[in-house]
Amino acid sequence: MPEWTHLIRFVAADDGKTYFGPLAEDRIFVGQLVDTAPDALRRLGPGAQAYVVTGDPLGAHTLTRDTKTVGAILAPLARAQVPLIKCVGLNYAKHAAEGKFAVSDWPTMFIKPRTSLAGPADIPIPKCVQDKTLDFEAELCFVIAKDCRDVPLGAPDWEQYVAGYTIGNDLSWRRAQLDPKLSGSQICMGKGPDNFAPIGPVLVSAKAIDASDLAISLRVNGKTMQDSRTSDLIHKIPDIISRFSQGTTLERGTVIMTGTPEGVGCLRNPPVYLDHGDKVEIEIEGLGILRHGIHYE
């Protein structure tokens, strides 16, 4: 398991270079670093201090005592580290109920390319998506720690495959997702535009948090649109790892988005969609707040 417990990727104000590292605030070296206080995660932004991790934070690395001042927070992983983004659909019981969707025994899977990966910043929305059908989906995400295949259902050691947890927004172009003329009866077209998977701001290691029952909420321009708990997940994280790995290698660095709670825009009456200039905040207990804007290209 990694030495870090709360990892960020950031551009340093000191020299303009990009680094990985855990927050220095509320941390003490005692062989390894103790947990970061929840308030520090909620305050995370420019001006924070972070230790520097050298090497590959998902592999061989060293946690140094060198510190840098955070200038800008990036996604906790770079695109080059993420082979693929796999997503679970219809995975909250109340969300399935609000849409009157049938629940499958097997997790519904779709993918986003790694070009969809983004961080806590303004998300550039391409012209084709500027049709007033851009929707939000707050998601608990986890990162695969090492290559795995055919993980048994109910494996007691499933946590060895989880490098950490973070927050995500499964941005969705509903028209392309739902219109067969655009989607061809599959949903990846509406899910996979560039930057449509903002994640962050922190990757919290599996040894630092139990993600089975965390508060999860989403706000648009300060108004709460989604408010639930991860305990409402139908297919839990060990089940997702097992099912997704059957006959298929889950590569290290793969980001898995676990589904969204009730309250999405397209199922509201009237529907509520994201527009140019909107500000989105997704908060998950113990993981901080993912903040990003919506900006039409």
C-alpha positions as CSV (number, residue, x, y, z in Angstrom):
1,M,0.0,0.0,0.0
2,P,1.2,3.6,-0.6
3,E,2.9,5.7,2.1
4,W,0.6,8.6,1.5
5,T,-3.0,8.7,2.7
6,H,-4.3,11.9,1.1
7,L,-2.7,12.6,-2.3
8,I,-3.0,15.6,-4.5
9,R,-1.5,16.6,-7.9
10,F,-0.8,20.3,-8.2
11,V,1.1,23.0,-9.9
12,A,3.5,24.6,-7.4
13,A,3.4,28.4,-6.9
14,D,7.1,28.2,-6.1
15,D,8.4,27.1,-9.5
16,G,5.4,26.4,-11.8
17,K,6.2,22.6,-11.9
18,T,3.7,19.8,-11.4
19,Y,4.0,17.6,-8.3
20,F,2.3,14.8,-6.4
21,G,2.1,15.0,-2.7
22,P,0.1,14.8,0.5
23,L,-1.1,17.9,2.3
24,A,1.3,19.2,4.9
25,E,-1.4,20.8,7.0
26,D,-2.4,18.8,10.1
27,R,0.1,16.1,9.3
28,I,2.9,14.7,11.4
29,F,5.7,12.3,10.4
30,V,5.6,9.2,12.7
31,G,7.2,6.7,10.3
32,Q,4.4,7.7,7.9
33,L,2.0,10.6,7.8
34,V,-1.1,10.6,10.0
35,D,-4.5,11.4,8.5
36,T,-5.5,14.8,7.2
37,A,-8.2,16.6,9.2
38,P,-11.5,16.9,7.4
39,D,-11.5,20.7,7.6
40,A,-8.2,20.8,5.8
41,L,-9.8,18.9,2.9
42,R,-12.7,21.3,2.7
43,R,-10.3,24.3,2.7
44,L,-8.0,22.8,0.1
45,G,-6.9,25.3,-2.5
46,P,-4.1,27.6,-3.6
47,G,-1.7,28.5,-0.8
48,A,-1.9,25.1,0.9
49,Q,1.4,23.4,1.7
50,A,2.1,19.9,0.4
51,Y,4.9,17.4,0.8
52,V,6.5,16.2,-2.4
53,V,6.3,12.5,-3.5
54,T,9.0,11.4,-6.0
55,G,8.5,8.4,-8.3
56,D,5.2,6.8,-9.2
57,P,2.6,7.4,-6.4
58,L,0.8,4.3,-7.5
59,G,4.0,2.2,-7.6
60,A,7.6,2.8,-6.4
61,H,7.8,6.2,-4.8
62,T,9.3,8.1,-1.9
63,L,7.5,10.5,0.4
64,T,9.9,13.3,1.1
65,R,9.9,16.1,3.7
66,D,10.3,18.7,0.9
67,T,7.3,21.1,0.8
68,K,5.8,23.2,-2.0
69,T,3.1,25.8,-2.0
70,V,0.0,24.8,-4.0
71,G,-0.7,27.1,-6.9
72,A,-3.4,25.2,-8.7
73,I,-5.1,21.8,-7.9
74,L,-5.2,19.3,-10.8
75,A,-6.9,15.9,-11.1
76,P,-5.1,13.6,-8.6
77,L,-3.9,11.5,-11.6
78,A,-2.6,12.6,-15.0
79,R,-4.2,11.2,-18.2
80,A,-1.1,9.2,-18.9
81,Q,-1.6,7.3,-15.7
82,V,-5.2,6.4,-16.4
83,P,-5.7,3.7,-19.1
84,L,-9.5,3.9,-19.0
85,I,-12.5,5.2,-17.0
86,K,-15.1,2.5,-16.3
87,C,-18.5,3.6,-15.0
88,V,-21.4,1.9,-13.3
89,G,-24.9,2.9,-14.3
90,L,-28.1,2.8,-12.2
91,N,-26.3,1.9,-9.1
92,Y,-28.2,3.8,-6.4
93,A,-31.5,2.2,-5.3
94,K,-33.3,5.6,-5.0
95,H,-32.0,6.7,-8.3
96,A,-33.2,3.6,-10.0
97,A,-36.6,4.1,-8.3
98,E,-37.0,7.7,-9.4
99,G,-36.5,6.7,-13.0
100,K,-38.5,3.5,-12.7
101,F,-35.5,1.6,-14.0
102,A,-35.1,-2.2,-13.6
103,V,-32.1,-3.2,-11.5
104,S,-29.7,-5.8,-13.0
105,D,-28.0,-8.6,-11.1
106,W,-24.8,-7.6,-13.0
107,P,-23.5,-4.0,-12.7
108,T,-24.4,-2.0,-15.9
109,M,-21.0,-0.9,-17.4
110,F,-20.1,1.9,-19.8
111,I,-16.7,3.6,-20.4
112,K,-15.3,7.0,-20.8
113,P,-11.9,7.4,-22.6
114,R,-9.0,8.9,-20.6
115,T,-9.4,12.0,-22.6
116,S,-12.5,12.6,-20.5
117,L,-10.3,13.0,-17.4
118,A,-10.3,16.5,-15.9
119,G,-9.7,18.2,-12.6
120,P,-11.3,20.9,-10.4
121,A,-11.4,23.7,-12.9
122,D,-13.8,25.2,-15.6
123,I,-14.9,22.4,-17.9
124,P,-14.8,23.5,-21.6
125,I,-18.1,22.3,-23.2
126,P,-17.8,21.7,-27.0
127,K,-20.3,23.3,-29.3
128,C,-22.1,20.0,-30.1
129,V,-23.1,19.8,-26.4
130,Q,-24.4,23.4,-26.1
131,D,-28.0,22.2,-26.6
132,K,-29.3,22.6,-23.0
133,T,-29.1,18.9,-22.2
134,L,-25.9,18.8,-20.2
135,D,-26.5,16.9,-16.9
136,F,-24.6,16.3,-13.7
137,E,-24.0,13.1,-11.8
138,A,-22.2,13.1,-8.4
139,E,-20.1,9.9,-8.1
140,L,-17.8,8.1,-5.6
141,C,-14.8,7.0,-7.6
142,F,-12.0,4.6,-6.9
143,V,-8.6,3.9,-8.6
144,I,-7.3,0.4,-9.3
145,A,-4.0,-0.1,-7.4
146,K,-2.6,-3.0,-9.5
147,D,-3.5,-5.1,-12.5
148,C,-6.1,-7.7,-11.6
149,R,-8.3,-10.2,-13.5
150,D,-10.9,-12.7,-12.4
151,V,-11.1,-11.5,-8.8
152,P,-13.5,-13.9,-7.0
153,L,-16.9,-12.6,-5.9
154,G,-16.7,-11.9,-2.2
155,A,-12.8,-12.0,-2.1
156,P,-11.8,-11.0,1.4
157,D,-8.7,-9.2,0.2
158,W,-10.5,-7.0,-2.4
159,E,-9.1,-3.8,-0.8
160,Q,-5.6,-4.6,-2.2
161,Y,-6.9,-3.6,-5.6
162,V,-8.0,-0.1,-4.4
163,A,-5.4,2.6,-4.4
164,G,-7.8,5.2,-3.2
165,Y,-11.1,7.0,-3.4
166,T,-12.0,10.4,-4.9
167,I,-14.9,12.4,-6.1
168,G,-16.2,12.6,-9.7
169,N,-18.8,14.1,-11.9
170,D,-20.1,11.9,-14.7
171,L,-21.0,14.8,-16.9
172,S,-23.6,13.5,-19.4
173,W,-24.8,14.9,-22.7
174,R,-28.3,13.5,-22.4
175,R,-29.4,14.1,-26.0
176,A,-26.6,12.0,-27.4
177,Q,-27.1,9.5,-24.6
178,L,-30.8,9.0,-25.2
179,D,-31.4,9.7,-28.9
180,P,-30.8,6.6,-31.0
181,K,-30.0,8.8,-34.0
182,L,-26.9,10.0,-32.1
183,S,-26.2,7.2,-29.8
184,G,-26.8,4.1,-31.9
185,S,-28.6,2.7,-28.8
186,Q,-25.5,2.9,-26.6
187,I,-24.6,5.7,-24.2
188,C,-20.9,6.2,-24.6
189,M,-21.3,9.1,-27.1
190,G,-23.1,11.1,-24.5
191,K,-20.7,10.2,-21.7
192,G,-17.3,10.5,-23.4
193,P,-16.5,14.0,-24.7
194,D,-13.2,15.5,-23.6
195,N,-13.1,16.6,-20.0
196,F,-16.4,15.0,-19.1
197,A,-15.0,13.1,-16.1
198,P,-13.7,15.8,-13.6
199,I,-12.3,14.1,-10.5
200,G,-10.5,15.2,-7.3
201,P,-9.4,17.2,-5.5
202,V,-7.8,14.4,-3.4
203,L,-7.1,10.7,-3.7
204,V,-7.7,9.2,-0.3
205,S,-6.1,5.8,0.3
206,A,-8.2,2.8,1.1
207,K,-6.4,2.5,4.5
208,A,-7.6,5.9,5.5
209,I,-11.3,5.7,4.9
210,D,-14.2,3.3,4.8
211,A,-16.2,4.3,1.7
212,S,-19.3,2.1,2.4
213,D,-21.4,4.7,4.1
214,L,-20.4,8.3,3.2
215,A,-22.6,11.4,2.7
216,I,-22.6,12.5,-0.9
217,S,-24.2,15.7,-2.3
218,L,-24.1,17.9,-5.3
219,R,-24.8,21.6,-5.5
220,V,-25.3,23.8,-8.6
221,N,-24.8,27.5,-8.0
222,G,-25.2,26.8,-4.3
223,K,-28.5,24.9,-4.6
224,T,-28.5,21.2,-3.5
225,M,-29.6,18.9,-6.3
226,Q,-28.4,15.5,-5.0
227,D,-28.1,14.4,-1.4
228,S,-27.7,10.8,-0.4
229,R,-25.3,8.2,1.1
230,T,-23.0,5.7,-0.5
231,S,-24.7,3.0,1.5
232,D,-27.5,3.2,-1.1
233,L,-25.2,1.7,-3.7
234,I,-26.8,-1.5,-5.1
235,H,-23.5,-3.0,-6.3
236,K,-20.9,-2.4,-3.7
237,I,-17.2,-1.8,-4.5
238,P,-16.0,-5.5,-4.0
239,D,-18.8,-6.7,-6.3
240,I,-17.9,-4.1,-9.0
241,I,-14.2,-5.1,-8.9
242,S,-15.1,-8.8,-9.2
243,R,-17.7,-8.4,-12.0
244,F,-15.7,-5.9,-14.0
245,S,-12.6,-8.1,-13.8
246,Q,-14.1,-11.4,-15.1
247,G,-12.1,-12.3,-18.2
248,T,-10.9,-8.7,-18.4
249,T,-7.8,-7.2,-16.9
250,L,-8.4,-4.1,-14.8
251,E,-5.2,-2.1,-15.3
252,R,-3.5,-0.1,-12.6
253,G,-4.7,3.5,-12.7
254,T,-8.1,2.6,-14.1
255,V,-10.7,5.0,-12.6
256,I,-14.0,3.5,-11.7
257,M,-17.1,5.7,-11.2
258,T,-19.6,3.8,-9.1
259,G,-22.9,5.5,-10.0
260,T,-25.0,8.5,-9.0
261,P,-27.7,9.1,-6.5
262,E,-31.2,10.4,-7.1
263,G,-31.8,14.0,-8.1
264,V,-30.2,14.1,-11.6
265,G,-31.4,17.0,-13.8
266,C,-33.1,15.0,-16.6
267,L,-35.5,13.3,-14.1
268,R,-36.6,16.5,-12.4
269,N,-39.9,18.2,-13.2
270,P,-39.2,20.4,-15.0
271,P,-35.7,19.1,-16.1
272,V,-32.7,21.1,-14.8
273,Y,-29.6,21.2,-17.0
274,L,-26.2,22.8,-16.7
275,D,-25.5,26.0,-18.5
276,H,-22.6,28.3,-19.3
277,G,-21.3,30.0,-16.2
278,D,-22.7,27.4,-13.7
279,K,-20.7,26.4,-10.7
280,V,-20.8,22.8,-9.5
281,E,-19.7,21.5,-6.1
282,I,-19.7,17.8,-5.2
283,E,-19.0,16.9,-1.6
284,I,-18.3,13.4,-0.2
285,E,-17.7,13.0,3.5
286,G,-14.0,12.5,4.1
287,L,-13.0,13.2,0.5
288,G,-13.4,17.0,0.4
289,I,-15.2,19.1,-2.3
290,L,-14.8,18.8,-6.0
291,R,-15.5,22.3,-7.5
292,H,-15.7,23.0,-11.2
293,G,-17.3,25.5,-13.5
294,I,-19.1,25.1,-16.9
295,H,-17.7,27.1,-19.7
296,Y,-18.9,27.0,-23.3
297,E,-16.1,26.8,-25.8
